[in-house]
Amino acid sequence: MMNSRKKMENLFVVGTDTGVGKTVLSLLLMQFFCSRGYNPFYLKPVQTGCKDPYDSESDAKFIYRHVGQCKDKDPADSVIYCFKNPKAPLFAARDEGKMIDLSVIENAVVEKARFFSPLIIEGAGGVLVPVVEHTFVADLSLVTHAAPVIAARAGLGTINHTLLTIEALTGRGLKPLGIVFIDAGEKETPLEMVMENKSAIEEASGVKVVGIIGRIRNFFKPPRNCYLPLEKMFVSP
């Protein structure tokens, strides 16, 4: 089993696209590590489509609301850059006459890592969304020295999107720890399709699909099976 006194490597939650479930996976990771005696911290280096960390669209606000250890704490502590327009970070920052400084992100990670472990760092959009000139979300995994965990859709189209995501990461020398399928629609993806998608992705990439997370009705207390994919990644036999 995991040792609560052992320092965990930081994790970088990336998605195969926007809206695939990165924030839900980040929430489950926070709850998972809190329940096992760790002291995790959620970090969103760049949030777009959100006027401030307290906005209804704030990912940090969503996380803080549903993690007991974050109660009465300030979600602004988890957001480094926040821009109003729902665009790629490069362009959302430009709209406000600003520029994202990667050294600010790197220094924030170093500082938070002094007090928390692991850091659960969430990207913005897909891995090839531009953050600054010639730097993409995938590169933030290198900047933050965090191991990628991939959130992917369970259904049609996920083979292409997931394999392209893996190529973008491995081309940068990054090995994903695993892939989590998120199946959050009103209708479940047929199991046959899920298994076909899993098989195709694993055979082509060598990266394991560790499980599937279905629709969650109560984020304060997700079903027990939502944490099974995380156990496969982080709990020793």
BATI-580884 format. One record per residue (C-alpha): residue number from 1; residue in one letter; x, y, z. Coordinates in steps of 0.5 Angstrom, whole numbers, plus 500, padded with zeros to 3 digits. Layout:
+------+-------+-----+-----+-----+
| doba | tilum |   X |   Y |   Z |
+------+-------+-----+-----+-----+
|  NUM |     a |   X |   Y |   Z |
...
+------+-------+-----+-----+-----+
END
This chain:
+------+-------+-----+-----+-----+
| doba | tilum |   X |   Y |   Z |
+------+-------+-----+-----+-----+
|    1 |     m | 500 | 500 | 500 |
|    2 |     m | 502 | 507 | 499 |
|    3 |     n | 506 | 510 | 505 |
|    4 |     s | 503 | 517 | 507 |
|    5 |     r | 510 | 519 | 509 |
|    6 |     k | 513 | 518 | 503 |
|    7 |     k | 513 | 524 | 498 |
|    8 |     m | 509 | 523 | 492 |
|    9 |     e | 511 | 526 | 485 |
|   10 |     n | 507 | 531 | 482 |
|   11 |     l | 502 | 530 | 477 |
|   12 |     f | 500 | 534 | 471 |
|   13 |     v | 492 | 532 | 469 |
|   14 |     v | 492 | 533 | 461 |
|   15 |     g | 486 | 532 | 457 |
|   16 |     t | 485 | 530 | 450 |
|   17 |     d | 481 | 536 | 448 |
|   18 |     t | 477 | 541 | 452 |
|   19 |     g | 471 | 539 | 456 |
|   20 |     v | 473 | 532 | 457 |
|   21 |     g | 473 | 531 | 465 |
|   22 |     k | 480 | 534 | 467 |
|   23 |     t | 477 | 538 | 473 |
|   24 |     v | 473 | 532 | 475 |
|   25 |     l | 479 | 527 | 475 |
|   26 |     s | 483 | 533 | 479 |
|   27 |     l | 478 | 533 | 484 |
|   28 |     l | 478 | 525 | 485 |
|   29 |     l | 485 | 525 | 485 |
|   30 |     m | 485 | 530 | 491 |
|   31 |     q | 480 | 526 | 494 |
|   32 |     f | 484 | 520 | 493 |
|   33 |     f | 490 | 523 | 496 |
|   34 |     c | 487 | 526 | 502 |
|   35 |     s | 483 | 520 | 504 |
|   36 |     r | 490 | 516 | 504 |
|   37 |     g | 494 | 521 | 509 |
|   38 |     y | 497 | 525 | 504 |
|   39 |     n | 497 | 533 | 504 |
|   40 |     p | 495 | 534 | 496 |
|   41 |     f | 495 | 541 | 493 |
|   42 |     y | 491 | 543 | 487 |
|   43 |     l | 494 | 548 | 482 |
|   44 |     k | 491 | 551 | 476 |
|   45 |     p | 497 | 555 | 472 |
|   46 |     v | 492 | 558 | 467 |
|   47 |     q | 485 | 558 | 467 |
|   48 |     t | 481 | 562 | 462 |
|   49 |     g | 474 | 563 | 461 |
|   50 |     c | 473 | 565 | 468 |
|   51 |     k | 473 | 573 | 470 |
|   52 |     d | 476 | 571 | 477 |
|   53 |     p | 478 | 564 | 482 |
|   54 |     y | 471 | 565 | 485 |
|   55 |     d | 467 | 565 | 478 |
|   56 |     s | 462 | 560 | 477 |
|   57 |     e | 466 | 557 | 472 |
|   58 |     s | 472 | 557 | 476 |
|   59 |     d | 476 | 550 | 476 |
|   60 |     a | 479 | 552 | 483 |
|   61 |     k | 472 | 554 | 486 |
|   62 |     f | 469 | 547 | 484 |
|   63 |     i | 475 | 543 | 487 |
|   64 |     y | 475 | 547 | 493 |
|   65 |     r | 468 | 546 | 494 |
|   66 |     h | 468 | 539 | 494 |
|   67 |     v | 474 | 537 | 498 |
|   68 |     g | 473 | 537 | 505 |
|   69 |     q | 480 | 539 | 507 |
|   70 |     c | 480 | 545 | 502 |
|   71 |     k | 474 | 548 | 506 |
|   72 |     d | 474 | 555 | 508 |
|   73 |     k | 481 | 556 | 504 |
|   74 |     d | 482 | 561 | 498 |
|   75 |     p | 481 | 558 | 491 |
|   76 |     a | 485 | 564 | 489 |
|   77 |     d | 491 | 560 | 492 |
|   78 |     s | 491 | 555 | 487 |
|   79 |     v | 490 | 560 | 480 |
|   80 |     i | 496 | 563 | 478 |
|   81 |     y | 493 | 566 | 471 |
|   82 |     c | 486 | 567 | 470 |
|   83 |     f | 483 | 570 | 464 |
|   84 |     k | 476 | 572 | 462 |
|   85 |     n | 475 | 570 | 455 |
|   86 |     p | 474 | 562 | 453 |
|   87 |     k | 480 | 562 | 449 |
|   88 |     a | 487 | 558 | 448 |
|   89 |     p | 491 | 562 | 454 |
|   90 |     l | 496 | 565 | 449 |
|   91 |     f | 490 | 569 | 446 |
|   92 |     a | 486 | 570 | 452 |
|   93 |     a | 492 | 573 | 455 |
|   94 |     r | 493 | 578 | 449 |
|   95 |     d | 486 | 580 | 450 |
|   96 |     e | 488 | 583 | 456 |
|   97 |     g | 495 | 586 | 454 |
|   98 |     k | 498 | 581 | 458 |
|   99 |     m | 503 | 575 | 457 |
|  100 |     i | 504 | 569 | 461 |
|  101 |     d | 511 | 568 | 465 |
|  102 |     l | 513 | 561 | 465 |
|  103 |     s | 518 | 562 | 470 |
|  104 |     v | 512 | 565 | 475 |
|  105 |     i | 509 | 558 | 474 |
|  106 |     e | 515 | 554 | 475 |
|  107 |     n | 517 | 558 | 482 |
|  108 |     a | 510 | 557 | 484 |
|  109 |     v | 510 | 550 | 483 |
|  110 |     v | 517 | 549 | 487 |
|  111 |     e | 514 | 554 | 493 |
|  112 |     k | 508 | 549 | 493 |
|  113 |     a | 512 | 543 | 493 |
|  114 |     r | 515 | 545 | 500 |
|  115 |     f | 509 | 544 | 504 |
|  116 |     f | 504 | 540 | 499 |
|  117 |     s | 505 | 533 | 496 |
|  118 |     p | 503 | 531 | 491 |
|  119 |     l | 501 | 537 | 487 |
|  120 |     i | 495 | 536 | 482 |
|  121 |     i | 496 | 540 | 477 |
|  122 |     e | 491 | 541 | 471 |
|  123 |     g | 492 | 543 | 464 |
|  124 |     a | 488 | 548 | 460 |
|  125 |     g | 484 | 544 | 454 |
|  126 |     g | 488 | 539 | 450 |
|  127 |     v | 496 | 538 | 450 |
|  128 |     l | 497 | 542 | 444 |
|  129 |     v | 494 | 549 | 446 |
|  130 |     p | 498 | 554 | 446 |
|  131 |     v | 500 | 558 | 452 |
|  132 |     v | 506 | 562 | 450 |
|  133 |     e | 509 | 563 | 443 |
|  134 |     h | 512 | 556 | 441 |
|  135 |     t | 510 | 553 | 448 |
|  136 |     f | 504 | 549 | 449 |
|  137 |     v | 500 | 545 | 455 |
|  138 |     a | 504 | 539 | 454 |
|  139 |     d | 510 | 543 | 455 |
|  140 |     l | 508 | 545 | 462 |
|  141 |     s | 509 | 538 | 464 |
|  142 |     l | 516 | 539 | 463 |
|  143 |     v | 516 | 546 | 466 |
|  144 |     t | 512 | 544 | 473 |
|  145 |     h | 516 | 537 | 473 |
|  146 |     a | 510 | 533 | 474 |
|  147 |     a | 508 | 526 | 471 |
|  148 |     p | 502 | 526 | 466 |
|  149 |     v | 496 | 523 | 467 |
|  150 |     i | 491 | 523 | 461 |
|  151 |     a | 483 | 524 | 462 |
|  152 |     a | 480 | 522 | 455 |
|  153 |     r | 473 | 521 | 453 |
|  154 |     a | 470 | 514 | 453 |
|  155 |     g | 467 | 514 | 446 |
|  156 |     l | 467 | 515 | 439 |
|  157 |     g | 473 | 519 | 437 |
|  158 |     t | 478 | 517 | 443 |
|  159 |     i | 482 | 513 | 439 |
|  160 |     n | 485 | 518 | 435 |
|  161 |     h | 485 | 524 | 440 |
|  162 |     t | 488 | 519 | 445 |
|  163 |     l | 494 | 517 | 441 |
|  164 |     l | 495 | 524 | 438 |
|  165 |     t | 496 | 526 | 446 |
|  166 |     i | 500 | 521 | 447 |
|  167 |     e | 505 | 522 | 441 |
|  168 |     a | 505 | 530 | 443 |
|  169 |     l | 507 | 527 | 450 |
|  170 |     t | 512 | 522 | 449 |
|  171 |     g | 515 | 526 | 443 |
|  172 |     r | 517 | 531 | 449 |
|  173 |     g | 520 | 525 | 453 |
|  174 |     l | 514 | 525 | 457 |
|  175 |     k | 511 | 518 | 459 |
|  176 |     p | 504 | 518 | 462 |
|  177 |     l | 502 | 514 | 468 |
|  178 |     g | 496 | 512 | 465 |
|  179 |     i | 489 | 514 | 462 |
|  180 |     v | 483 | 515 | 465 |
|  181 |     f | 476 | 514 | 461 |
|  182 |     i | 471 | 519 | 463 |
|  183 |     d | 464 | 517 | 461 |
|  184 |     a | 460 | 523 | 463 |
|  185 |     g | 454 | 523 | 458 |
|  186 |     e | 447 | 522 | 460 |
|  187 |     k | 448 | 515 | 456 |
|  188 |     e | 453 | 511 | 457 |
|  189 |     t | 458 | 509 | 452 |
|  190 |     p | 457 | 501 | 450 |
|  191 |     l | 462 | 497 | 454 |
|  192 |     e | 464 | 493 | 447 |
|  193 |     m | 466 | 500 | 444 |
|  194 |     v | 470 | 502 | 451 |
|  195 |     m | 473 | 495 | 451 |
|  196 |     e | 475 | 496 | 443 |
|  197 |     n | 478 | 503 | 445 |
|  198 |     k | 482 | 501 | 451 |
|  199 |     s | 485 | 495 | 447 |
|  200 |     a | 487 | 500 | 441 |
|  201 |     i | 490 | 505 | 445 |
|  202 |     e | 494 | 500 | 449 |
|  203 |     e | 496 | 496 | 443 |
|  204 |     a | 498 | 502 | 439 |
|  205 |     s | 502 | 506 | 445 |
|  206 |     g | 504 | 501 | 451 |
|  207 |     v | 500 | 506 | 456 |
|  208 |     k | 495 | 503 | 460 |
|  209 |     v | 488 | 505 | 460 |
|  210 |     v | 487 | 504 | 468 |
|  211 |     g | 479 | 505 | 468 |
|  212 |     i | 473 | 509 | 467 |
|  213 |     i | 469 | 514 | 471 |
|  214 |     g | 462 | 514 | 469 |
|  215 |     r | 457 | 520 | 471 |
|  216 |     i | 458 | 523 | 478 |
|  217 |     r | 451 | 525 | 481 |
|  218 |     n | 454 | 527 | 488 |
|  219 |     f | 461 | 530 | 487 |
|  220 |     f | 462 | 531 | 495 |
|  221 |     k | 461 | 523 | 495 |
|  222 |     p | 463 | 520 | 488 |
|  223 |     p | 461 | 512 | 488 |
|  224 |     r | 467 | 508 | 490 |
|  225 |     n | 468 | 505 | 483 |
|  226 |     c | 471 | 512 | 481 |
|  227 |     y | 477 | 511 | 485 |
|  228 |     l | 479 | 504 | 482 |
|  229 |     p | 483 | 507 | 476 |
|  230 |     l | 487 | 511 | 481 |
|  231 |     e | 488 | 505 | 486 |
|  232 |     k | 491 | 502 | 479 |
|  233 |     m | 496 | 507 | 478 |
|  234 |     f | 498 | 509 | 485 |
|  235 |     v | 497 | 503 | 490 |
|  236 |     s | 502 | 498 | 490 |
|  237 |     p | 500 | 491 | 490 |
+------+-------+-----+-----+-----+
END
